[in-house]
Amino acid sequence: MLKGKQSWVFQNRPMIISTGVSGGPFEANGNLAADFDILHDDLWMGKESYEKAHRLLLEEALQTALQKENLQKDKVEFLIAGDLINQITPTSFAAKTMEIPYFGIFGACSTSMEGLALASFMVNYQGANYILTGASSHNAAVEKQFRYPTEYGGQKPPTAQWTVTGAGVALVTSNNGDKTKPIMTSATIGKVMDMGLSDPFNMGGAMAPAAVDTITAHFKDLGVSPDDYDLIVTGDLGRIGRDTAYELLQKNGITFDKSKFQDCGLLIYKDGQPVQSGGSGAGCSATVLYGHLINEMKKGKWKKILVVATGALLSPLTFQQNESIPCIAHAVAIEMNS
């Protein structure tokens, strides 16, 4: 099961049998709107706070994934999820609504693949029959915690990214042989890296080395190369981070066509939307993977992809104390069942 120093191989090939994806108004105007199950036309979503709207997004995504399979929540053994808000409270409150045994995790924007790797590990070893896993974020809630409330109208530099308002979840179970469903074949767990960058408006540049380290470890541990994948997609490096990561990979001797190297933060929004360097947030890779990427795999566009979700592990406290930004990336290999 353990391969190399930091990778797992899932011999039983756990399966994603359904997904649920919800989003906000900016995502409704974005490039991948058709891949969302639920879209809201305002950030409040009928709630009295942005944090409560954030909670609603995750509840909707979880319930959608269950409804697609006509599965009752009491059939699910575990929920593994997280977000960016203090003590992952929106996720924990959603877990209270769902009444499912709960693992709350925090990997910042890498949370989606951290959860999928853990869910796959547990199902692979018959630790559960059904697991729900996912991640979420809300632009207005996250921005006021880590940067400035959007009401301030503060100008952002070109390196900044736009926090996705959305939630994406997967329902993971054992492989039942269904050729129309994607499966997980391996995962590589990343190490925390800190290159000394401290600018919260340049997350992509800070996270790029962590993404490269995890991708390099994945290839080394498993004895594979970029040729084994139709697509390698990072979580939310954005334009600056993606370019930096691609350059670093080439310096590491990992060369492949740049068109095969995509980023969720660049896929989710249209070119005309004012998102500076691209999308970000724990809901970024979760919504793009569990919506767009899996839909495209089912259509036959890609057979096998490597999803590398990146996370900046800072907090308001560390930023106020002038600490640099530690970062991490987790990778999961996903392919259509065969």
C-alpha positions as CSV (number, residue, x, y, z in Angstrom):
1,M,0.0,0.0,0.0
2,L,2.8,2.4,0.9
3,K,4.9,3.2,-2.1
4,G,8.1,5.1,-1.7
5,K,8.2,7.6,1.1
6,Q,4.9,9.5,0.8
7,S,2.5,7.8,-1.6
8,W,-0.3,5.2,-1.3
9,V,-1.5,2.8,-4.0
10,F,-5.1,1.9,-3.7
11,Q,-5.2,-1.8,-4.8
12,N,-9.0,-2.0,-4.5
13,R,-9.5,1.2,-6.6
14,P,-12.2,3.1,-4.6
15,M,-14.9,4.8,-6.6
16,I,-16.6,8.1,-6.7
17,I,-20.3,7.2,-7.4
18,S,-21.7,10.7,-7.2
19,T,-20.8,14.3,-6.6
20,G,-22.5,17.5,-5.5
21,V,-21.4,21.0,-6.5
22,S,-22.9,24.4,-5.4
23,G,-21.7,27.9,-6.2
24,G,-22.4,31.6,-5.9
25,P,-23.2,34.5,-8.4
26,F,-19.6,35.0,-9.6
27,E,-19.4,31.3,-10.4
28,A,-22.7,31.4,-12.2
29,N,-21.2,33.9,-14.6
30,G,-18.0,31.9,-14.9
31,N,-16.5,29.5,-17.4
32,L,-17.9,26.3,-15.7
33,A,-21.4,27.3,-14.7
34,A,-22.9,24.4,-16.5
35,D,-21.0,22.0,-14.2
36,F,-22.6,23.2,-11.0
37,D,-25.6,21.5,-9.6
38,I,-26.8,24.5,-7.7
39,L,-26.1,28.2,-8.3
40,H,-27.1,31.2,-6.2
41,D,-27.7,34.7,-7.5
42,D,-26.4,36.6,-4.4
43,L,-23.7,36.0,-1.8
44,W,-26.2,36.1,1.1
45,M,-28.2,33.2,-0.1
46,G,-31.1,34.1,2.1
47,K,-28.9,34.0,5.3
48,E,-28.1,36.7,7.8
49,S,-24.3,36.3,7.6
50,Y,-21.8,35.2,5.0
51,E,-20.6,32.4,7.3
52,K,-24.1,30.9,7.4
53,A,-24.3,31.2,3.6
54,H,-21.0,29.3,3.5
55,R,-22.5,26.5,5.6
56,L,-25.5,26.3,3.3
57,L,-23.3,25.8,0.3
58,L,-21.7,22.7,1.8
59,E,-25.1,21.3,3.1
60,E,-26.5,21.7,-0.4
61,A,-23.5,19.9,-2.0
62,L,-23.7,17.0,0.5
63,Q,-27.4,16.6,0.1
64,T,-27.1,16.7,-3.7
65,A,-24.5,13.9,-3.8
66,L,-26.8,11.7,-1.6
67,Q,-29.9,12.5,-3.7
68,K,-28.2,11.5,-7.0
69,E,-27.6,8.0,-5.6
70,N,-31.0,8.0,-3.7
71,L,-28.9,7.2,-0.6
72,Q,-30.0,8.1,3.0
73,K,-27.5,9.9,5.1
74,D,-27.6,7.2,7.8
75,K,-26.0,4.9,5.3
76,V,-22.8,7.0,5.2
77,E,-20.2,6.1,7.8
78,F,-18.1,9.2,7.7
79,L,-17.9,12.8,6.5
80,I,-14.4,14.2,5.9
81,A,-14.4,17.9,5.0
82,G,-13.0,21.4,5.9
83,D,-12.9,25.0,4.9
84,L,-10.9,28.2,5.6
85,I,-12.9,30.0,8.3
86,N,-11.8,30.0,11.9
87,Q,-11.9,26.5,13.4
88,I,-13.6,25.3,10.2
89,T,-16.9,26.3,11.7
90,P,-19.1,26.3,8.6
91,T,-18.1,22.7,7.9
92,S,-18.6,21.7,11.5
93,F,-22.1,23.3,11.6
94,A,-23.0,21.5,8.3
95,A,-21.8,18.3,9.9
96,K,-24.2,19.0,12.7
97,T,-27.0,19.2,10.2
98,M,-26.0,16.0,8.4
99,E,-25.6,13.9,11.6
100,I,-22.8,11.8,10.0
101,P,-19.7,10.8,12.0
102,Y,-17.3,13.6,11.2
103,F,-13.6,14.2,10.6
104,G,-13.0,17.9,10.3
105,I,-9.7,18.6,8.4
106,F,-7.8,21.7,7.6
107,G,-5.4,21.9,4.7
108,A,-6.4,25.3,3.5
109,C,-6.9,25.1,-0.3
110,S,-5.4,21.6,-0.4
111,T,-8.3,20.3,1.8
112,S,-10.2,18.7,-1.1
113,M,-7.4,16.3,-2.1
114,E,-6.5,15.7,1.6
115,G,-10.0,14.5,2.2
116,L,-10.2,12.4,-1.0
117,A,-6.9,10.7,-0.2
118,L,-8.1,9.8,3.3
119,A,-11.5,8.7,2.1
120,S,-9.9,6.5,-0.5
121,F,-7.5,5.0,2.0
122,M,-10.3,4.1,4.4
123,V,-12.6,2.6,1.8
124,N,-9.6,0.7,0.2
125,Y,-9.1,-1.1,3.6
126,Q,-12.8,-1.7,4.2
127,G,-12.9,1.0,6.9
128,A,-16.2,2.3,5.5
129,N,-18.8,1.5,2.9
130,Y,-19.7,5.1,2.1
131,I,-17.8,8.3,2.8
132,L,-18.7,11.9,1.9
133,T,-15.7,14.1,1.4
134,G,-15.3,17.7,0.2
135,A,-14.3,21.3,0.8
136,S,-15.9,24.7,0.5
137,S,-15.2,28.5,0.7
138,H,-17.2,31.7,0.5
139,N,-15.6,34.8,-1.1
140,A,-17.0,37.4,1.3
141,A,-16.4,35.3,4.5
142,V,-12.8,34.4,3.6
143,E,-11.7,37.8,2.3
144,K,-12.7,39.6,5.5
145,Q,-10.8,37.0,7.5
146,F,-7.5,36.9,5.6
147,R,-7.4,40.2,3.7
148,Y,-10.0,43.1,3.8
149,P,-13.8,43.0,3.8
150,T,-15.1,43.4,0.2
151,E,-17.1,46.4,1.3
152,Y,-13.8,48.3,1.7
153,G,-13.3,48.2,-2.0
154,G,-9.5,47.9,-1.5
155,Q,-7.5,47.6,-4.7
156,K,-5.6,44.3,-5.2
157,P,-2.4,43.7,-7.0
158,P,-2.2,41.6,-10.2
159,T,-0.8,38.7,-8.2
160,A,-4.0,38.4,-6.0
161,Q,-6.6,35.7,-6.6
162,W,-10.4,35.6,-6.2
163,T,-11.8,33.3,-3.5
164,V,-14.3,30.9,-5.0
165,T,-17.8,30.8,-3.5
166,G,-18.7,27.2,-3.7
167,A,-18.7,23.7,-2.3
168,G,-17.8,20.4,-4.0
169,V,-18.2,16.9,-2.5
170,A,-17.8,13.3,-3.6
171,L,-19.5,10.2,-2.4
172,V,-16.8,7.5,-2.2
173,T,-17.4,3.8,-2.0
174,S,-15.9,0.5,-3.0
175,N,-15.4,-0.3,-6.7
176,N,-18.6,-2.0,-8.0
177,G,-17.2,-2.4,-11.5
178,D,-19.3,0.5,-13.0
179,K,-17.3,1.6,-16.1
180,T,-19.0,5.0,-16.1
181,K,-17.5,6.1,-12.7
182,P,-14.1,7.5,-11.8
183,I,-11.8,5.6,-9.4
184,M,-8.8,6.6,-7.3
185,T,-5.6,4.6,-8.0
186,S,-3.0,6.4,-5.8
187,A,-2.3,9.5,-3.7
188,T,0.8,11.4,-2.6
189,I,0.8,13.3,0.6
190,G,2.7,16.5,0.6
191,K,5.2,18.0,3.0
192,V,4.9,21.5,4.5
193,M,7.3,23.9,2.6
194,D,8.1,27.5,3.4
195,M,10.2,29.5,0.9
196,G,10.0,32.7,3.0
197,L,7.3,34.5,1.0
198,S,4.9,36.5,3.2
199,D,2.7,38.4,0.8
200,P,-1.0,37.2,1.3
201,F,-1.7,38.7,-2.1
202,N,0.6,36.3,-3.9
203,M,-0.6,32.8,-2.8
204,G,0.2,31.2,-6.1
205,G,3.9,32.1,-5.9
206,A,4.1,30.9,-2.4
207,M,2.4,27.5,-3.1
208,A,4.1,26.7,-6.4
209,P,7.2,25.0,-4.8
210,A,4.9,22.8,-2.7
211,A,3.1,21.7,-5.8
212,V,6.3,20.9,-7.6
213,D,7.7,18.9,-4.6
214,T,4.5,16.8,-4.4
215,I,4.4,16.2,-8.1
216,T,8.1,15.2,-8.1
217,A,7.6,12.9,-5.2
218,H,4.6,11.3,-6.9
219,F,6.5,10.5,-10.0
220,K,9.5,9.2,-8.0
221,D,7.5,7.1,-5.5
222,L,5.3,5.4,-8.2
223,G,7.8,5.2,-11.0
224,V,5.5,7.2,-13.4
225,S,5.9,10.3,-15.6
226,P,3.7,13.0,-17.1
227,D,3.2,10.6,-20.0
228,D,1.1,8.4,-17.8
229,Y,-1.5,11.2,-17.4
230,D,-3.8,13.0,-19.8
231,L,-3.9,16.0,-17.5
232,I,-2.0,17.3,-14.5
233,V,-4.1,20.0,-12.7
234,T,-3.1,22.0,-9.7
235,G,-5.6,23.3,-7.1
236,D,-5.4,27.0,-7.4
237,L,-1.9,28.4,-8.2
238,G,-3.5,30.9,-10.6
239,R,-1.6,32.4,-13.5
240,I,1.6,33.4,-11.7
241,G,1.8,30.2,-9.6
242,R,1.2,27.9,-12.6
243,D,3.9,29.5,-14.6
244,T,6.3,29.4,-11.7
245,A,5.5,25.7,-11.0
246,Y,5.9,24.7,-14.7
247,E,9.3,26.4,-14.8
248,L,10.4,24.7,-11.5
249,L,9.3,21.3,-12.9
250,Q,11.4,21.8,-16.0
251,K,14.4,22.7,-13.8
252,N,13.8,19.4,-11.9
253,G,14.0,17.6,-15.2
254,I,10.3,16.9,-15.5
255,T,9.4,18.1,-19.0
256,F,6.0,17.9,-20.8
257,D,3.8,20.1,-22.9
258,K,2.4,23.0,-20.9
259,S,-1.1,22.4,-22.4
260,K,-1.2,19.3,-20.2
261,F,-0.6,21.3,-17.1
262,Q,-3.7,23.2,-16.0
263,D,-5.0,24.9,-12.9
264,C,-8.4,24.9,-11.3
265,G,-8.1,28.6,-10.5
266,L,-7.6,29.4,-14.2
267,L,-10.4,27.1,-15.4
268,I,-13.3,28.3,-13.3
269,Y,-13.6,31.9,-14.4
270,K,-13.9,33.6,-17.8
271,D,-11.1,35.8,-19.1
272,G,-13.2,39.0,-18.7
273,Q,-13.9,38.4,-15.0
274,P,-11.8,40.7,-12.7
275,V,-10.1,37.9,-10.8
276,Q,-6.5,39.1,-11.2
277,S,-4.3,35.9,-11.3
278,G,-7.3,33.5,-11.0
279,G,-9.5,31.7,-8.6
280,S,-8.5,30.3,-5.1
281,G,-10.1,29.1,-1.9
282,A,-10.8,25.6,-0.5
283,G,-13.9,25.4,-2.8
284,C,-11.8,26.0,-5.9
285,S,-10.3,22.6,-6.6
286,A,-13.4,20.9,-5.0
287,T,-15.9,22.5,-7.4
288,V,-13.7,22.2,-10.5
289,L,-12.9,18.5,-9.8
290,Y,-16.2,17.3,-8.6
291,G,-18.0,19.3,-11.3
292,H,-16.1,20.0,-14.5
293,L,-13.2,17.6,-14.5
294,I,-15.2,14.5,-13.6
295,N,-17.9,15.5,-16.1
296,E,-15.3,15.8,-18.8
297,M,-13.8,12.4,-17.9
298,K,-17.2,10.8,-18.2
299,K,-17.5,12.3,-21.6
300,G,-14.2,10.6,-22.6
301,K,-12.0,13.7,-22.8
302,W,-9.5,12.4,-20.3
303,K,-8.8,8.8,-19.2
304,K,-6.5,9.5,-16.3
305,I,-5.7,12.8,-14.4
306,L,-3.5,13.8,-11.5
307,V,-5.1,16.5,-9.3
308,V,-2.7,18.4,-7.0
309,A,-4.5,20.6,-4.6
310,T,-2.3,23.3,-3.0
311,G,-2.8,25.1,0.3
312,A,-1.3,28.1,2.0
313,L,-1.3,27.3,5.7
314,L,-1.3,30.9,7.1
315,S,-3.8,32.4,9.5
316,P,-4.7,35.9,10.5
317,L,-2.5,35.4,13.6
318,T,0.6,34.4,11.6
319,F,0.1,37.2,9.2
320,Q,-0.2,39.8,12.0
321,Q,3.0,38.4,13.5
322,N,4.8,38.8,10.1
323,E,5.4,35.1,9.7
324,S,6.1,33.7,6.2
325,I,3.6,31.4,4.5
326,P,4.0,27.6,4.9
327,C,2.4,25.7,2.1
328,I,1.5,22.1,1.2
329,A,0.1,20.1,-1.7
330,H,-1.7,16.7,-1.9
331,A,-2.1,14.7,-5.1
332,V,-4.6,12.1,-6.1
333,A,-4.6,10.1,-9.3
334,I,-8.1,9.6,-10.7
335,E,-9.0,7.6,-13.8
336,M,-12.1,6.1,-15.4
337,N,-12.9,2.6,-14.3
338,S,-11.8,-0.1,-16.7
